């Protein structure tokens, strides 16, 4: 039985600490991409247990959503499997933006984004839309599952094999690229392995080779060739044996630091990136990670249900990434769906420095204050201006706040209060609140200007 002093004990509403709109919105910003008006009030009524269970165990996607998602996916798959540059990413980015914005599984998509950043793989090194699509589906399939299963799957993933030269790692000529990133970035972190461990891991991971349709031309398929596998003894992490890929992963996950490293990454993603968490916070999660055989759903469930998650230590302690900002804004405002809405949002994310499927390096995006550059801020301002006011150049229609109010049975006199609750749960500095209210006292054009004030506040840049 967990005590009340345990930060990971489940949050239970009390009269002093009630379940309220702020907590509902906080849950959806972290476990998804923000909640719309209907979702906010649905979960306010449902309470924390039912709301979190719905995120962990979402309903199936609607037939309409699935038809559109499949149609977008077919466009990507029909583009062929030949060489493509990073400039050809728009259809793939739009497909994923559609899933994040309109799908029934926001936590699944948020975890897919987490894994995309954790195992950062870029189109600029893979040059193939189909391989990037397949890797994204792999992340989605394993998003909530066992980390060990995901490790084995990503090591055999063709996009990753191309990205980190896994297909060139043979017993006669070991290639250490994947082994180095496996230990440094994917599982243990700096200081918890040696150069010898990298070399021995690389030897254990030998065996993959690319297919060929001619003597000189490689295909996008990879095959495991026993003749290329180094079966001789290796000493890895202090254990000696004829280790192969399965044993390499098993030995890594036996290291206590592997669970701690992953829990720190999950903490930064779901709780706070403004401070380095104390080990007294991380170790209980790491114990649960190991006890559950590295179940991501189990540990994420503990985080989302916890007192610590619903405390000031977590509120507004992350800066929205470009994807979180754009997808969240669209989800909250519910603008008219036009064919170019999501491609333009994806392009805006790219301009802010977060091009989906093309992270800057194997380290992924830095996140945090890296999203607060002058360029990033100006790009956000320009995109919200186009989203609200419309743009003939981009073909965006002007946002209609009166339509949103009518859809949710709200009066025009409730406009600023309602939009402030929707976007910020009234977490608004007095100056911005007063300016928004003055602007909203006029016509629809001024109400749109008030909305732009809300979207540009420092508070709205936080998750």
NUMI-834931 format. One record per residue (C-alpha): residue number from 1; residue in three letters; x, y, z. Coordinates in nm, 3 decimals. Example, Ala and Ser with C-alpha at 12.3 -4.5 7.8 and 13.67 -1.06 7.14 Angstrom:
residues 2
SITE num residuo    east   north      up
SITE   1     ALA   1.230  -0.450   0.780
SITE   2     SER   1.367  -0.106   0.714
end
This chain:
residues 463
SITE num residuo    east   north      up
SITE   1     UNK   0.000   0.000   0.000
SITE   2     UNK   0.150   0.333  -0.103
SITE   3     UNK   0.154   0.614   0.151
SITE   4     UNK   0.030   0.967   0.093
SITE   5     UNK   0.393   1.085   0.096
SITE   6     UNK   0.475   0.869  -0.206
SITE   7     UNK   0.477   1.102  -0.511
SITE   8     UNK   0.377   0.811  -0.735
SITE   9     UNK   0.074   0.720  -0.524
SITE  10     UNK  -0.248   0.768  -0.724
SITE  11     UNK  -0.401   1.112  -0.718
SITE  12     UNK  -0.738   1.112  -0.540
SITE  13     UNK  -0.952   1.428  -0.560
SITE  14     UNK  -1.027   1.605  -0.233
SITE  15     UNK  -1.205   1.925  -0.138
SITE  16     UNK  -0.864   2.089  -0.100
SITE  17     UNK  -0.732   1.945  -0.428
SITE  18     UNK  -1.033   1.885  -0.655
SITE  19     UNK  -1.052   1.738  -1.003
SITE  20     UNK  -1.099   2.050  -1.213
SITE  21     UNK  -1.061   2.192  -1.562
SITE  22     UNK  -0.693   2.271  -1.505
SITE  23     UNK  -0.616   1.907  -1.425
SITE  24     UNK  -0.816   1.774  -1.721
SITE  25     UNK  -0.637   2.008  -1.961
SITE  26     UNK  -0.298   1.925  -1.808
SITE  27     UNK  -0.364   1.553  -1.857
SITE  28     UNK  -0.451   1.600  -2.224
SITE  29     UNK  -0.158   1.832  -2.300
SITE  30     UNK   0.086   1.574  -2.167
SITE  31     UNK  -0.079   1.245  -2.261
SITE  32     UNK  -0.196   1.375  -2.598
SITE  33     UNK  -0.209   1.699  -2.795
SITE  34     UNK  -0.455   1.907  -2.589
SITE  35     UNK  -0.829   1.858  -2.547
SITE  36     UNK  -1.112   2.023  -2.735
SITE  37     UNK  -1.412   2.175  -2.555
SITE  38     UNK  -1.620   1.857  -2.560
SITE  39     UNK  -1.332   1.642  -2.432
SITE  40     UNK  -1.254   1.885  -2.151
SITE  41     UNK  -1.609   1.874  -2.017
SITE  42     UNK  -1.652   1.501  -2.077
SITE  43     UNK  -1.348   1.420  -1.865
SITE  44     UNK  -1.427   1.685  -1.605
SITE  45     UNK  -1.749   1.493  -1.545
SITE  46     UNK  -1.589   1.147  -1.577
SITE  47     UNK  -1.317   1.199  -1.315
SITE  48     UNK  -0.947   1.106  -1.321
SITE  49     UNK  -0.972   0.725  -1.317
SITE  50     UNK  -1.206   0.696  -1.617
SITE  51     UNK  -1.026   0.973  -1.809
SITE  52     UNK  -0.684   0.810  -1.770
SITE  53     UNK  -0.819   0.464  -1.848
SITE  54     UNK  -0.965   0.599  -2.174
SITE  55     UNK  -0.621   0.728  -2.271
SITE  56     UNK  -0.447   0.404  -2.181
SITE  57     UNK  -0.716   0.189  -2.345
SITE  58     UNK  -0.869   0.404  -2.621
SITE  59     UNK  -1.180   0.321  -2.823
SITE  60     UNK  -1.129   0.196  -3.180
SITE  61     UNK  -1.094   0.455  -3.453
SITE  62     UNK  -1.411   0.552  -3.635
SITE  63     UNK  -1.470   0.411  -3.982
SITE  64     UNK  -1.458   0.762  -4.128
SITE  65     UNK  -1.121   0.834  -3.968
SITE  66     UNK  -0.981   0.500  -4.081
SITE  67     UNK  -1.095   0.555  -4.440
SITE  68     UNK  -0.919   0.890  -4.461
SITE  69     UNK  -0.605   0.763  -4.284
SITE  70     UNK  -0.588   0.463  -4.518
SITE  71     UNK  -0.638   0.684  -4.824
SITE  72     UNK  -0.352   0.911  -4.716
SITE  73     UNK  -0.136   0.607  -4.645
SITE  74     UNK  -0.212   0.463  -4.990
SITE  75     UNK  -0.083   0.783  -5.150
SITE  76     UNK   0.248   0.733  -4.969
SITE  77     UNK   0.275   0.364  -5.054
SITE  78     UNK   0.194   0.427  -5.420
SITE  79     UNK   0.479   0.677  -5.448
SITE  80     UNK   0.719   0.389  -5.500
SITE  81     UNK   1.023   0.268  -5.313
SITE  82     UNK   1.294   0.451  -5.503
SITE  83     UNK   1.532   0.720  -5.385
SITE  84     UNK   1.357   1.028  -5.244
SITE  85     UNK   1.492   1.339  -5.076
SITE  86     UNK   1.372   1.494  -4.751
SITE  87     UNK   1.178   1.751  -4.958
SITE  88     UNK   0.929   1.476  -5.054
SITE  89     UNK   0.808   1.424  -4.695
SITE  90     UNK   0.488   1.630  -4.712
SITE  91     UNK   0.242   1.339  -4.773
SITE  92     UNK   0.395   1.136  -4.490
SITE  93     UNK   0.396   1.431  -4.251
SITE  94     UNK   0.034   1.515  -4.336
SITE  95     UNK  -0.072   1.154  -4.273
SITE  96     UNK   0.084   1.157  -3.925
SITE  97     UNK  -0.052   1.505  -3.847
SITE  98     UNK  -0.396   1.371  -3.938
SITE  99     UNK  -0.355   1.081  -3.696
SITE 100     UNK  -0.238   1.310  -3.416
SITE 101     UNK  -0.511   1.567  -3.474
SITE 102     UNK  -0.820   1.357  -3.540
SITE 103     UNK  -0.745   1.005  -3.415
SITE 104     UNK  -0.902   0.827  -3.118
SITE 105     UNK  -0.567   0.735  -2.955
SITE 106     UNK  -0.385   1.055  -2.853
SITE 107     UNK  -0.159   0.877  -2.604
SITE 108     UNK  -0.059   0.622  -2.869
SITE 109     UNK   0.040   0.903  -3.105
SITE 110     UNK   0.221   1.092  -2.827
SITE 111     UNK   0.422   0.780  -2.749
SITE 112     UNK   0.488   0.726  -3.120
SITE 113     UNK   0.634   1.077  -3.127
SITE 114     UNK   0.837   0.995  -2.816
SITE 115     UNK   0.988   0.687  -2.983
SITE 116     UNK   1.049   0.879  -3.308
SITE 117     UNK   1.262   1.119  -3.105
SITE 118     UNK   1.421   0.845  -2.892
SITE 119     UNK   1.527   0.631  -3.191
SITE 120     UNK   1.572   0.936  -3.412
SITE 121     UNK   1.595   0.831  -3.777
SITE 122     UNK   1.597   1.084  -4.061
SITE 123     UNK   1.475   1.079  -4.418
SITE 124     UNK   1.797   1.264  -4.505
SITE 125     UNK   1.984   0.938  -4.440
SITE 126     UNK   1.720   0.683  -4.543
SITE 127     UNK   1.580   0.848  -4.858
SITE 128     UNK   1.271   0.631  -4.872
SITE 129     UNK   0.914   0.724  -4.776
SITE 130     UNK   0.795   0.365  -4.743
SITE 131     UNK   1.072   0.274  -4.498
SITE 132     UNK   1.000   0.582  -4.286
SITE 133     UNK   0.629   0.499  -4.291
SITE 134     UNK   0.697   0.139  -4.186
SITE 135     UNK   0.920   0.254  -3.900
SITE 136     UNK   0.649   0.491  -3.779
SITE 137     UNK   0.397   0.207  -3.778
SITE 138     UNK   0.649  -0.004  -3.586
SITE 139     UNK   0.669   0.265  -3.317
SITE 140     UNK   0.289   0.278  -3.303
SITE 141     UNK   0.262  -0.101  -3.276
SITE 142     UNK   0.509  -0.117  -2.984
SITE 143     UNK   0.427   0.222  -2.830
SITE 144     UNK   0.276   0.085  -2.508
SITE 145     UNK   0.442  -0.256  -2.514
SITE 146     UNK   0.761  -0.408  -2.375
SITE 147     UNK   1.074  -0.204  -2.436
SITE 148     UNK   1.273  -0.521  -2.506
SITE 149     UNK   1.039  -0.612  -2.790
SITE 150     UNK   1.077  -0.263  -2.936
SITE 151     UNK   1.457  -0.285  -2.911
SITE 152     UNK   1.465  -0.607  -3.111
SITE 153     UNK   1.219  -0.468  -3.365
SITE 154     UNK   1.404  -0.140  -3.420
SITE 155     UNK   1.741  -0.317  -3.458
SITE 156     UNK   1.588  -0.520  -3.744
SITE 157     UNK   1.402  -0.223  -3.895
SITE 158     UNK   1.518  -0.147  -4.253
SITE 159     UNK   1.512   0.231  -4.199
SITE 160     UNK   1.733   0.197  -3.890
SITE 161     UNK   1.959  -0.055  -4.064
SITE 162     UNK   2.017   0.201  -4.341
SITE 163     UNK   2.043   0.497  -4.102
SITE 164     UNK   2.308   0.347  -3.870
SITE 165     UNK   2.479   0.110  -4.115
SITE 166     UNK   2.349  -0.211  -3.960
SITE 167     UNK   2.362  -0.379  -4.299
SITE 168     UNK   2.738  -0.320  -4.312
SITE 169     UNK   2.811  -0.484  -3.975
SITE 170     UNK   2.970  -0.823  -4.052
SITE 171     UNK   3.202  -1.049  -3.856
SITE 172     UNK   3.501  -0.973  -4.078
SITE 173     UNK   3.436  -0.597  -4.075
SITE 174     UNK   3.233  -0.490  -3.769
SITE 175     UNK   3.056  -0.154  -3.789
SITE 176     UNK   3.004   0.008  -3.449
SITE 177     UNK   2.758   0.283  -3.543
SITE 178     UNK   2.439   0.117  -3.418
SITE 179     UNK   2.608  -0.041  -3.115
SITE 180     UNK   2.742   0.298  -3.003
SITE 181     UNK   2.404   0.471  -3.027
SITE 182     UNK   2.231   0.169  -2.873
SITE 183     UNK   2.433   0.214  -2.554
SITE 184     UNK   2.477   0.592  -2.550
SITE 185     UNK   2.135   0.716  -2.664
SITE 186     UNK   1.887   0.430  -2.669
SITE 187     UNK   1.943   0.235  -2.346
SITE 188     UNK   2.211   0.336  -2.092
SITE 189     UNK   2.346   0.686  -2.144
SITE 190     UNK   2.700   0.817  -2.120
SITE 191     UNK   2.919   0.684  -1.842
SITE 192     UNK   2.751   0.347  -1.812
SITE 193     UNK   2.943   0.147  -2.072
SITE 194     UNK   3.297   0.118  -2.205
SITE 195     UNK   3.450   0.131  -2.551
SITE 196     UNK   3.503  -0.243  -2.514
SITE 197     UNK   3.129  -0.286  -2.457
SITE 198     UNK   3.061  -0.100  -2.782
SITE 199     UNK   3.300  -0.323  -2.977
SITE 200     UNK   3.162  -0.643  -2.825
SITE 201     UNK   2.801  -0.534  -2.880
SITE 202     UNK   2.880  -0.460  -3.245
SITE 203     UNK   3.021  -0.812  -3.283
SITE 204     UNK   2.705  -0.957  -3.130
SITE 205     UNK   2.483  -0.758  -3.365
SITE 206     UNK   2.648  -0.880  -3.687
SITE 207     UNK   2.455  -1.064  -3.956
SITE 208     UNK   2.232  -0.821  -4.147
SITE 209     UNK   2.291  -0.755  -4.515
SITE 210     UNK   2.093  -0.559  -4.776
SITE 211     UNK   1.920  -0.734  -5.061
SITE 212     UNK   2.023  -0.662  -5.418
SITE 213     UNK   1.831  -0.667  -5.745
SITE 214     UNK   2.156  -0.631  -5.941
SITE 215     UNK   2.519  -0.673  -5.849
SITE 216     UNK   2.555  -0.303  -5.768
SITE 217     UNK   2.204  -0.195  -5.671
SITE 218     UNK   2.082  -0.252  -5.314
SITE 219     UNK   1.710  -0.295  -5.243
SITE 220     UNK   1.524  -0.175  -4.934
SITE 221     UNK   1.505  -0.525  -4.788
SITE 222     UNK   1.753  -0.672  -4.541
SITE 223     UNK   1.830  -1.035  -4.467
SITE 224     UNK   1.990  -1.205  -4.170
SITE 225     UNK   2.281  -1.411  -4.302
SITE 226     UNK   2.425  -1.667  -4.059
SITE 227     UNK   2.755  -1.668  -4.246
SITE 228     UNK   2.807  -1.303  -4.150
SITE 229     UNK   2.740  -1.356  -3.777
SITE 230     UNK   3.028  -1.348  -3.529
SITE 231     UNK   2.964  -1.656  -3.312
SITE 232     UNK   3.289  -1.642  -3.116
SITE 233     UNK   3.292  -1.559  -2.741
SITE 234     UNK   3.247  -1.197  -2.639
SITE 235     UNK   3.275  -1.024  -2.302
SITE 236     UNK   2.994  -0.770  -2.283
SITE 237     UNK   2.900  -0.584  -1.965
SITE 238     UNK   3.111  -0.831  -1.767
SITE 239     UNK   2.941  -1.141  -1.908
SITE 240     UNK   3.125  -1.378  -2.142
SITE 241     UNK   2.964  -1.603  -2.400
SITE 242     UNK   2.895  -1.641  -2.775
SITE 243     UNK   2.643  -1.358  -2.750
SITE 244     UNK   2.419  -1.272  -3.044
SITE 245     UNK   2.160  -0.997  -3.085
SITE 246     UNK   1.899  -1.146  -2.845
SITE 247     UNK   2.159  -1.192  -2.570
SITE 248     UNK   2.301  -0.843  -2.623
SITE 249     UNK   1.958  -0.691  -2.558
SITE 250     UNK   1.896  -0.922  -2.262
SITE 251     UNK   2.224  -0.823  -2.097
SITE 252     UNK   2.157  -0.452  -2.155
SITE 253     UNK   1.815  -0.471  -1.990
SITE 254     UNK   1.965  -0.655  -1.694
SITE 255     UNK   2.162  -0.339  -1.613
SITE 256     UNK   1.978  -0.132  -1.347
SITE 257     UNK   2.078   0.185  -1.532
SITE 258     UNK   1.876   0.084  -1.839
SITE 259     UNK   1.547   0.119  -1.650
SITE 260     UNK   1.661   0.444  -1.486
SITE 261     UNK   1.768   0.593  -1.818
SITE 262     UNK   1.435   0.516  -1.985
SITE 263     UNK   1.237   0.644  -1.685
SITE 264     UNK   1.429   0.973  -1.693
SITE 265     UNK   1.336   1.012  -2.059
SITE 266     UNK   0.970   0.935  -1.985
SITE 267     UNK   0.973   1.178  -1.692
SITE 268     UNK   1.105   1.458  -1.912
SITE 269     UNK   0.842   1.376  -2.177
SITE 270     UNK   0.536   1.350  -1.952
SITE 271     UNK   0.618   1.544  -1.634
SITE 272     UNK   0.881   1.817  -1.650
SITE 273     UNK   1.178   1.925  -1.856
SITE 274     UNK   1.253   2.232  -1.643
SITE 275     UNK   1.442   2.041  -1.373
SITE 276     UNK   1.651   1.725  -1.352
SITE 277     UNK   1.444   1.480  -1.146
SITE 278     UNK   1.584   1.363  -0.816
SITE 279     UNK   1.682   0.997  -0.811
SITE 280     UNK   1.429   0.944  -0.532
SITE 281     UNK   1.166   1.014  -0.799
SITE 282     UNK   1.327   0.800  -1.069
SITE 283     UNK   1.424   0.489  -0.872
SITE 284     UNK   1.065   0.385  -0.779
SITE 285     UNK   0.969   0.410  -1.147
SITE 286     UNK   1.278   0.212  -1.248
SITE 287     UNK   1.188  -0.061  -0.999
SITE 288     UNK   0.841  -0.081  -1.154
SITE 289     UNK   0.994  -0.083  -1.502
SITE 290     UNK   1.211  -0.383  -1.421
SITE 291     UNK   0.937  -0.565  -1.227
SITE 292     UNK   0.698  -0.533  -1.523
SITE 293     UNK   0.956  -0.662  -1.773
SITE 294     UNK   0.993  -0.310  -1.913
SITE 295     UNK   0.623  -0.250  -1.978
SITE 296     UNK   0.584   0.105  -2.108
SITE 297     UNK   0.208   0.107  -2.046
SITE 298     UNK   0.260   0.005  -1.684
SITE 299     UNK   0.507   0.283  -1.605
SITE 300     UNK   0.326   0.551  -1.807
SITE 301     UNK   0.007   0.453  -1.624
SITE 302     UNK   0.180   0.505  -1.289
SITE 303     UNK   0.300   0.848  -1.402
SITE 304     UNK  -0.035   0.968  -1.535
SITE 305     UNK  -0.231   0.851  -1.229
SITE 306     UNK   0.010   0.994  -0.975
SITE 307     UNK  -0.006   1.274  -0.721
SITE 308     UNK   0.321   1.406  -0.860
SITE 309     UNK   0.180   1.436  -1.213
SITE 310     UNK  -0.113   1.643  -1.083
SITE 311     UNK   0.105   1.875  -0.873
SITE 312     UNK   0.271   2.215  -0.924
SITE 313     UNK   0.596   2.026  -0.990
SITE 314     UNK   0.445   1.921  -1.323
SITE 315     UNK   0.207   2.203  -1.424
SITE 316     UNK   0.335   2.418  -1.713
SITE 317     UNK   0.683   2.265  -1.680
SITE 318     UNK   0.732   2.181  -2.046
SITE 319     UNK   0.762   2.402  -2.354
SITE 320     UNK   0.540   2.293  -2.641
SITE 321     UNK   0.729   2.152  -2.934
SITE 322     UNK   0.620   2.283  -3.276
SITE 323     UNK   0.414   1.967  -3.331
SITE 324     UNK   0.246   1.999  -2.991
SITE 325     UNK   0.178   2.366  -3.059
SITE 326     UNK   0.029   2.324  -3.406
SITE 327     UNK  -0.165   2.001  -3.349
SITE 328     UNK  -0.291   2.125  -3.014
SITE 329     UNK  -0.408   2.458  -3.155
SITE 330     UNK  -0.601   2.286  -3.434
SITE 331     UNK  -0.753   2.036  -3.192
SITE 332     UNK  -0.865   2.311  -2.955
SITE 333     UNK  -0.998   2.566  -3.204
SITE 334     UNK  -1.154   2.308  -3.440
SITE 335     UNK  -1.116   2.518  -3.757
SITE 336     UNK  -1.280   2.420  -4.083
SITE 337     UNK  -1.100   2.120  -4.230
SITE 338     UNK  -0.949   2.216  -4.563
SITE 339     UNK  -0.710   2.003  -4.774
SITE 340     UNK  -0.411   2.224  -4.697
SITE 341     UNK  -0.472   2.271  -4.322
SITE 342     UNK  -0.243   1.990  -4.208
SITE 343     UNK   0.025   2.015  -4.481
SITE 344     UNK   0.067   2.383  -4.390
SITE 345     UNK   0.084   2.297  -4.020
SITE 346     UNK   0.351   2.035  -4.092
SITE 347     UNK   0.543   2.288  -4.302
SITE 348     UNK   0.521   2.535  -4.014
SITE 349     UNK   0.665   2.273  -3.778
SITE 350     UNK   0.951   2.227  -4.024
SITE 351     UNK   1.016   2.603  -4.028
SITE 352     UNK   1.023   2.599  -3.647
SITE 353     UNK   1.287   2.326  -3.655
SITE 354     UNK   1.080   2.011  -3.608
SITE 355     UNK   1.046   1.838  -3.943
SITE 356     UNK   0.866   1.512  -3.876
SITE 357     UNK   1.059   1.213  -4.014
SITE 358     UNK   1.373   1.427  -4.046
SITE 359     UNK   1.523   1.502  -3.703
SITE 360     UNK   1.854   1.690  -3.712
SITE 361     UNK   2.066   1.398  -3.587
SITE 362     UNK   2.055   1.061  -3.416
SITE 363     UNK   2.014   1.254  -3.088
SITE 364     UNK   1.674   1.380  -3.201
SITE 365     UNK   1.542   1.723  -3.109
SITE 366     UNK   1.681   1.897  -2.802
SITE 367     UNK   1.340   2.030  -2.698
SITE 368     UNK   1.290   2.261  -2.402
SITE 369     UNK   1.421   2.614  -2.447
SITE 370     UNK   1.549   2.521  -2.795
SITE 371     UNK   1.191   2.591  -2.908
SITE 372     UNK   1.208   2.953  -2.785
SITE 373     UNK   1.437   3.098  -3.049
SITE 374     UNK   1.341   3.422  -3.223
SITE 375     UNK   1.279   3.235  -3.549
SITE 376     UNK   1.060   2.974  -3.383
SITE 377     UNK   0.853   3.236  -3.201
SITE 378     UNK   0.801   3.450  -3.513
SITE 379     UNK   0.705   3.143  -3.715
SITE 380     UNK   0.443   3.049  -3.456
SITE 381     UNK   0.303   3.402  -3.461
SITE 382     UNK   0.280   3.407  -3.841
SITE 383     UNK   0.111   3.065  -3.853
SITE 384     UNK  -0.151   3.157  -3.592
SITE 385     UNK  -0.217   3.482  -3.780
SITE 386     UNK  -0.281   3.287  -4.101
SITE 387     UNK  -0.492   3.029  -3.917
SITE 388     UNK  -0.714   3.297  -3.763
SITE 389     UNK  -0.725   3.562  -4.036
SITE 390     UNK  -0.699   3.339  -4.340
SITE 391     UNK  -0.441   3.362  -4.614
SITE 392     UNK  -0.500   3.388  -4.987
SITE 393     UNK  -0.142   3.279  -5.050
SITE 394     UNK  -0.182   2.954  -4.858
SITE 395     UNK  -0.552   2.908  -4.925
SITE 396     UNK  -0.652   2.904  -4.558
SITE 397     UNK  -1.001   3.031  -4.479
SITE 398     UNK  -1.043   3.275  -4.191
SITE 399     UNK  -1.136   3.118  -3.859
SITE 400     UNK  -1.495   3.177  -3.748
SITE 401     UNK  -1.509   3.207  -3.366
SITE 402     UNK  -1.885   3.270  -3.381
SITE 403     UNK  -1.932   2.928  -3.541
SITE 404     UNK  -1.728   2.765  -3.263
SITE 405     UNK  -1.941   2.939  -2.999
SITE 406     UNK  -2.261   2.827  -3.170
SITE 407     UNK  -2.139   2.467  -3.202
SITE 408     UNK  -2.085   2.454  -2.827
SITE 409     UNK  -2.405   2.641  -2.733
SITE 410     UNK  -2.217   2.942  -2.598
SITE 411     UNK  -2.323   3.306  -2.617
SITE 412     UNK  -2.110   3.578  -2.779
SITE 413     UNK  -2.083   3.746  -2.439
SITE 414     UNK  -1.907   3.431  -2.315
SITE 415     UNK  -1.648   3.437  -2.593
SITE 416     UNK  -1.330   3.553  -2.417
SITE 417     UNK  -1.407   3.362  -2.099
SITE 418     UNK  -1.477   3.042  -2.295
SITE 419     UNK  -1.172   3.067  -2.521
SITE 420     UNK  -0.955   3.148  -2.219
SITE 421     UNK  -1.084   2.837  -2.044
SITE 422     UNK  -1.032   2.629  -2.357
SITE 423     UNK  -0.679   2.742  -2.432
SITE 424     UNK  -0.534   2.836  -2.093
SITE 425     UNK  -0.786   2.738  -1.822
SITE 426     UNK  -0.767   3.106  -1.720
SITE 427     UNK  -0.391   3.074  -1.653
SITE 428     UNK  -0.341   3.417  -1.805
SITE 429     UNK  -0.139   3.717  -1.695
SITE 430     UNK  -0.357   4.022  -1.610
SITE 431     UNK  -0.225   4.237  -1.896
SITE 432     UNK  -0.308   3.981  -2.166
SITE 433     UNK  -0.645   3.908  -2.008
SITE 434     UNK  -0.737   4.277  -2.006
SITE 435     UNK  -0.622   4.327  -2.366
SITE 436     UNK  -0.816   4.024  -2.487
SITE 437     UNK  -1.130   4.143  -2.310
SITE 438     UNK  -1.104   4.494  -2.458
SITE 439     UNK  -1.058   4.358  -2.809
SITE 440     UNK  -1.345   4.113  -2.773
SITE 441     UNK  -1.590   4.389  -2.688
SITE 442     UNK  -1.606   4.473  -3.058
SITE 443     UNK  -1.701   4.282  -3.374
SITE 444     UNK  -1.583   3.941  -3.497
SITE 445     UNK  -1.264   4.088  -3.638
SITE 446     UNK  -1.174   4.213  -3.293
SITE 447     UNK  -1.270   3.879  -3.138
SITE 448     UNK  -1.023   3.717  -3.377
SITE 449     UNK  -0.762   3.968  -3.261
SITE 450     UNK  -0.839   3.872  -2.901
SITE 451     UNK  -0.786   3.508  -2.990
SITE 452     UNK  -0.450   3.593  -3.141
SITE 453     UNK  -0.353   3.760  -2.814
SITE 454     UNK  -0.436   3.439  -2.628
SITE 455     UNK  -0.240   3.219  -2.870
SITE 456     UNK   0.067   3.443  -2.847
SITE 457     UNK   0.083   3.465  -2.467
SITE 458     UNK   0.388   3.315  -2.297
SITE 459     UNK   0.152   3.085  -2.107
SITE 460     UNK   0.017   2.924  -2.426
SITE 461     UNK   0.368   2.823  -2.529
SITE 462     UNK   0.381   2.590  -2.227
SITE 463     UNK   0.245   2.238  -2.201
end
